[in-house]
Amino acid sequence: MNHFQPKSLAFYGGAIAFVVGLFGVVTSYGEANLKTAQSIGGEYRLNLPVSELCGGGKPVFLSIQQSGVYVAAALTNPALARSPSISKSMTLSGQWQNQRLSLAGQVPVGVLCDNSKEATPAITVKIEGAISPNQPSTQSTTLTGTLSLDAATAPLIAQRQPVSQEEVK
């Protein structure tokens, strides 16, 4: 029995050529038109505004983790002892699209206020703004926009903190 019939060879050769050609077209389209979102993950140091809810004026860190356009974040207080449960608790969620960041969620009052004037266990936080690179050759970026703590809204400017060598490992 002859397995190398001309019809079979032509069919399989054509199918292979078609798949290779289709792969080439899809690859060139992807390289030309599909780009990944800018990486904005890291820690941004910001000062809380003085509000009726809290004394304010104290520094906190906005820790951002990114997966494409979806963002999870947490506000952490460097004055508090860092525990694994606090650092793993991403209490804010949102999106990063068209150079605009939008985050919202509930943050425990102890992270933001030393002594809260209200008996609420959490504060509603909303962050909207833009993240822009300071210089194209560096990883330094700045977040500018608005920070809302419950009903109080204030301007926000936060600088991305450099990553230490210990955190990279």
Summary of the structure (lengths in Angstrom):
residues: 169
radius of gyration: 24.8
end to end distance: 61.9
largest distance: 90.6
contacts: 433
relative contact order: 0.15
helix: 24%
strand: 40%
